[in-house]
């Protein structure tokens, strides 16, 4: 059957080609022009749709995923959602190990897509048998016809962004981009984009965003993993307590660390000022831009692209919940935002 060009055989054809959106109010006092790569417009509402589809289709070509295969993965939630979505459409089972920082919103969405979910403690070392890495390996050994995606050490993660996100940014900016700012977790997004953009223009600055409690920034500076850098933090999908092989540190000019609290407020600020309902890491990425502006890192000629990885609906029980914010000790509302009124009519 020949379909109308505006009709799609399934959701997978909608992955990628996400918009680049000018940031106006929130960037009005900063030097340069700022544009957000809005990855929540993917059908699975995050940039992880790209790697889920790319990795699964590559493994299909290799014959490593066949009918009745089970896909196993570690995830902070977004990769799991994207894998579960692709698995449904292609007819595979999906089993996911998530860490305990994963919001209830994300866990409920994973279950809604039919995935089996194992919630593992977040603040343990990667080699601890309770870590989601070790739980995933155990599930792999116990599950027939299963395959472990292993996004933290899978070069296809980087390749997905080298082939799609990077070229899209270059085309959308007409080659005018001077800086890329992106959060780093697995490092696949920032490394894949950086590889392509640097090929097109070696002078483009690549700035990674890291969390306090993560080892990435110090590793980038010293080439050593310092366990003293590791402590609990709240941002999902940002930073790591180990070094993913999918992070190409040589392509990243510098890392900026951001706090849990200011990243949360920044996400809410973006939502209120730009009308873009962003997730926690989007707030972290723009908080890094705020800090960089304080250091006068940008000029009037700067053309800055920041990647907003996912949608705010995944954080309704976290950063968009006053109760959760207060439980974390995030109570400086007067310094960051004006509270909206809610009135119940009897």
C-alpha positions as CSV (number, residue, x, y, z in Angstrom):
1,X,0.0,0.0,0.0
2,X,1.4,3.4,-1.0
3,X,1.0,5.9,1.9
4,X,0.4,9.6,1.7
5,X,3.8,11.4,2.3
6,X,2.3,12.8,5.6
7,X,1.2,9.3,6.7
8,X,3.7,7.0,8.6
9,X,3.7,3.2,8.8
10,X,4.7,3.4,12.5
11,X,6.3,5.8,15.1
12,X,9.8,4.8,14.2
13,X,9.7,7.0,11.1
14,X,9.2,10.1,13.3
15,X,12.5,9.6,15.1
16,X,15.0,12.4,14.5
17,X,14.8,15.7,12.6
18,X,14.0,17.5,15.8
19,X,13.6,21.3,15.7
20,X,16.1,24.0,16.7
21,X,14.3,26.6,18.8
22,X,15.6,30.1,19.5
23,X,15.7,30.9,23.3
24,X,14.4,34.5,23.8
25,X,13.4,35.6,27.3
26,X,15.7,33.4,29.3
27,X,18.8,34.3,27.2
28,X,18.0,38.0,26.8
29,X,20.7,39.3,29.1
30,X,23.5,37.0,27.7
31,X,26.0,37.7,24.9
32,X,25.3,35.8,21.7
33,X,22.4,33.9,20.3
34,X,21.1,30.7,21.9
35,X,19.1,27.8,20.4
36,X,17.8,24.7,21.9
37,X,17.8,21.3,20.1
38,X,14.4,20.1,21.3
39,X,14.8,16.4,21.6
40,X,11.5,15.9,23.4
41,X,9.8,16.2,20.0
42,X,10.9,12.6,19.2
43,X,8.0,10.2,19.6
44,X,9.5,8.7,22.8
45,X,10.0,12.3,24.1
46,X,13.9,12.1,24.4
47,X,17.1,11.9,22.4
48,X,17.4,8.3,23.4
49,X,15.0,7.3,20.6
50,X,17.9,7.8,18.2
51,X,20.2,5.3,19.9
52,X,17.4,2.8,20.6
53,X,16.5,2.6,16.9
54,X,20.0,2.7,15.6
55,X,21.4,0.1,17.9
56,X,18.5,-2.4,17.5
57,X,18.5,-2.1,13.7
58,X,22.2,-2.6,13.6
59,X,22.0,-5.7,15.8
60,X,19.2,-7.0,13.5
61,X,21.5,-6.6,10.5
62,X,24.1,-8.6,12.4
63,X,21.6,-11.3,13.2
64,X,22.1,-10.7,17.0
65,X,18.5,-9.8,17.5
66,X,15.9,-12.3,16.1
67,X,12.3,-13.1,16.6
68,X,11.5,-13.6,20.3
69,X,14.7,-11.9,21.5
70,X,14.7,-10.1,24.8
71,X,16.4,-6.8,25.0
72,X,18.2,-6.0,28.3
73,X,19.5,-2.6,29.3
74,X,20.6,-0.3,32.1
75,X,18.9,3.1,32.0
76,X,18.1,6.2,34.0
77,X,14.7,5.9,32.3
78,X,14.8,7.5,28.9
79,X,16.8,4.9,27.1
80,X,14.6,2.3,28.6
81,X,11.4,4.0,27.4
82,X,12.8,4.3,23.9
83,X,14.0,0.7,23.8
84,X,10.6,-0.5,25.1
85,X,8.8,1.6,22.4
86,X,11.0,0.2,19.6
87,X,10.7,-3.3,21.1
88,X,6.9,-3.1,21.0
89,X,6.8,-2.1,17.4
90,X,9.3,-4.7,16.3
91,X,7.9,-7.5,18.5
92,X,10.7,-8.0,21.1
93,X,10.6,-8.3,24.9
94,X,12.3,-5.7,27.0
95,X,13.8,-6.0,30.5
96,X,15.3,-2.9,32.2
97,X,17.5,-2.3,35.2
98,X,17.1,1.3,36.4
99,X,18.7,3.1,39.3
100,X,16.7,4.4,42.3
101,X,17.0,8.0,41.1
102,X,14.6,7.2,38.3
103,X,11.4,9.1,38.9
104,X,8.2,7.2,39.5
105,X,6.8,8.9,36.4
106,X,9.5,7.1,34.3
107,X,9.0,3.8,36.0
108,X,5.3,3.9,35.4
109,X,5.8,4.7,31.8
110,X,8.2,1.8,31.4
111,X,5.7,-0.5,32.9
112,X,2.9,0.9,30.7
113,X,5.0,-0.1,27.6
114,X,5.2,-3.7,28.9
115,X,8.8,-3.6,30.1
116,X,9.9,-5.6,33.1
117,X,11.7,-3.2,35.5
118,X,14.3,-3.8,38.2
119,X,15.0,-0.8,40.4
120,X,18.6,-0.8,41.8
121,X,20.3,1.4,44.4
122,X,21.9,4.4,42.7
123,X,24.6,5.2,45.2
124,X,26.7,2.0,45.0
125,X,29.9,1.3,43.0
126,X,29.5,0.0,39.4
127,X,31.0,-3.4,40.4
128,X,28.6,-3.8,43.4
129,X,26.3,-6.8,42.6
130,X,23.3,-4.5,43.4
131,X,24.3,-1.9,40.8
132,X,22.2,-1.8,37.7
133,X,25.2,-2.8,35.6
134,X,25.7,-6.0,37.5
135,X,21.9,-6.7,37.7
136,X,21.7,-6.4,33.9
137,X,24.6,-8.8,33.5
138,X,22.9,-11.3,35.8
139,X,19.6,-11.0,33.9
140,X,21.5,-11.5,30.6
141,X,23.0,-14.8,31.9
142,X,19.5,-16.0,33.1
143,X,17.4,-15.0,30.1
144,X,17.2,-17.1,26.9
145,X,17.7,-15.3,23.6
146,X,18.7,-12.1,25.3
147,X,21.1,-9.3,24.3
148,X,22.5,-6.5,26.5
149,X,22.5,-3.1,24.8
150,X,25.1,-1.7,27.2
151,X,24.8,1.9,26.1
152,X,27.7,3.1,28.3
153,X,30.2,0.9,26.3
154,X,28.5,0.6,22.9
155,X,30.1,2.6,20.1
156,X,26.7,2.5,18.2
157,X,25.5,5.0,20.9
158,X,28.0,7.5,19.6
159,X,27.4,6.6,16.0
160,X,23.7,7.3,16.2
161,X,24.4,11.0,17.0
162,X,27.3,11.2,14.6
163,X,24.9,10.2,11.8
164,X,21.8,12.1,12.9
165,X,22.0,14.8,15.6
166,X,25.3,16.3,14.6
167,X,24.4,16.7,10.9
168,X,20.9,18.1,11.8
169,X,22.5,20.8,14.0
170,X,25.0,21.7,11.3
171,X,22.3,22.0,8.7
172,X,19.9,23.9,11.0
173,X,22.5,26.5,12.0
174,X,23.8,26.7,8.4
175,X,27.2,26.0,9.8
176,X,27.1,29.1,12.0
177,X,27.3,27.2,15.3
178,X,30.3,28.3,17.5
179,X,29.5,26.4,20.7
180,X,27.7,23.2,21.6
181,X,26.6,22.7,25.2
182,X,25.4,19.3,26.2
183,X,25.0,17.1,29.3
184,X,27.2,14.1,29.6
185,X,26.0,10.8,31.0
186,X,26.9,7.9,28.7
187,X,28.6,10.6,26.6
188,X,27.1,9.3,23.4
189,X,25.2,12.5,22.5
190,X,28.0,15.0,23.1
191,X,30.7,12.7,21.6
192,X,28.7,11.9,18.4
193,X,27.7,15.5,17.8
194,X,31.2,16.7,18.6
195,X,32.8,14.3,16.2
196,X,30.6,15.4,13.3
197,X,30.7,19.2,14.1
198,X,34.4,19.2,14.5
199,X,34.8,17.4,11.2
200,X,32.8,20.3,9.6
201,X,34.6,23.1,11.6
202,X,37.4,22.2,14.0
203,X,37.1,25.5,15.9
204,X,33.6,24.8,17.3
205,X,33.8,24.7,21.1
206,X,32.4,21.6,22.8
207,X,31.3,22.1,26.4
208,X,30.1,19.2,28.6
209,X,27.9,19.5,31.6
210,X,28.6,17.4,34.7
211,X,27.0,17.0,38.1
212,X,28.6,17.5,41.6
213,X,29.0,13.9,42.8
214,X,30.2,12.7,39.3
215,X,33.7,11.8,38.2
216,X,33.6,13.1,34.6
217,X,35.0,16.7,35.0
218,X,38.0,15.7,37.1
219,X,38.7,12.7,34.8
220,X,38.7,15.0,31.8
221,X,41.2,17.3,33.6
222,X,43.5,14.7,35.2
223,X,42.9,11.4,33.3
224,X,42.3,9.7,36.6
225,X,39.1,8.4,38.2
226,X,38.9,9.9,41.7
227,X,36.6,7.9,44.0
228,X,36.5,10.9,46.4
229,X,34.4,12.8,43.8
230,X,31.6,10.3,44.1
231,X,28.7,11.1,46.4
232,X,24.9,11.0,46.0
233,X,23.2,13.5,43.7
234,X,19.7,13.8,42.3
235,X,19.9,14.7,38.6
236,X,18.9,11.8,36.4
237,X,20.8,11.0,33.2
238,X,23.8,13.3,34.0
239,X,27.3,12.4,35.2
240,X,28.6,9.0,36.2
241,X,30.5,7.2,39.0
242,X,32.5,5.3,36.3
243,X,34.1,6.3,33.0
244,X,31.9,5.3,29.9
245,X,34.0,4.3,26.9
246,X,31.4,6.1,24.8
247,X,32.6,9.5,26.1
248,X,35.4,10.9,23.8
249,X,37.1,13.3,26.3
250,X,39.5,14.5,23.6
251,X,36.7,16.1,21.7
252,X,35.4,18.0,24.7
253,X,37.0,21.4,25.5
254,X,35.8,21.7,29.1
255,X,33.3,20.4,31.6
256,X,31.1,22.6,33.8
257,X,29.6,21.2,37.0
258,X,26.1,22.2,38.1
259,X,24.1,21.7,41.3
260,X,21.0,19.7,41.7
261,X,19.0,22.7,43.1
262,X,19.9,25.3,40.6
263,X,19.4,22.9,37.7
264,X,15.9,22.1,39.0
265,X,15.0,25.7,39.3
266,X,16.5,26.4,35.9
267,X,14.3,23.8,34.3
268,X,11.2,25.4,35.8
269,X,12.4,28.8,34.7
270,X,12.8,27.6,31.1
271,X,9.3,26.2,31.2
272,X,7.8,29.4,32.6
273,X,9.7,31.8,30.4
274,X,9.9,30.0,27.1
275,X,6.9,27.7,27.2
276,X,9.1,24.7,26.6
277,X,8.3,21.9,29.1
278,X,11.8,20.6,29.8
279,X,13.3,17.9,31.9
280,X,15.9,18.0,34.7
281,X,19.0,17.7,32.4
282,X,17.7,20.6,30.2
283,X,17.8,22.7,33.3
284,X,21.3,21.5,34.0
285,X,22.5,22.4,30.5
286,X,21.1,25.9,30.7
287,X,22.4,26.4,34.2
288,X,25.8,25.6,32.7
289,X,25.2,28.4,30.2
290,X,24.3,30.8,33.0
291,X,27.6,30.0,34.7
292,X,29.6,30.3,31.5
293,X,28.1,33.7,30.9
294,X,29.3,34.8,34.4
295,X,32.8,33.8,33.2
296,X,32.3,35.8,30.0
297,X,32.9,32.8,27.8
298,X,30.6,34.0,25.0
299,X,30.7,37.1,22.8
300,X,28.0,38.9,20.8
301,X,29.0,36.7,17.8
302,X,28.5,33.4,19.6
303,X,26.0,31.0,18.2
304,X,25.3,28.6,21.0
305,X,23.4,25.4,20.6
306,X,22.2,23.6,23.8
307,X,20.7,20.2,23.7
308,X,17.5,19.8,25.7
309,X,17.3,16.0,26.0
310,X,13.8,15.2,27.3
311,X,10.3,16.3,28.3
312,X,9.2,17.7,31.6
313,X,6.3,15.3,32.0
314,X,8.8,12.7,33.2
315,X,9.5,14.8,36.3
316,X,6.1,15.8,37.5
317,X,6.7,13.9,40.8
318,X,10.2,15.5,41.1
319,X,11.3,19.0,40.0
320,X,7.7,20.1,39.2
321,X,6.4,18.9,42.6
322,X,6.7,21.5,45.4
323,X,6.6,18.6,47.9
324,X,9.6,16.9,46.4
325,X,11.5,20.1,46.1
326,X,11.0,20.9,49.7
327,X,11.9,17.4,50.7
328,X,15.3,17.9,49.0
329,X,15.8,21.2,50.9
330,X,15.2,23.2,47.7
331,X,13.2,26.0,49.3
332,X,14.7,29.2,47.7
333,X,11.6,29.9,45.6
334,X,11.8,33.7,46.1
335,X,15.3,33.7,44.6
336,X,14.4,31.8,41.5
337,X,10.8,32.0,40.5
338,X,7.4,33.5,41.2
339,X,4.9,30.9,42.4
340,X,1.7,30.4,40.4
341,X,-1.5,30.6,42.3
342,X,-3.9,27.6,42.7
343,X,-7.3,28.3,44.1
344,X,-10.0,25.7,44.6
345,X,-13.6,26.9,44.2
346,X,-16.1,25.3,46.5
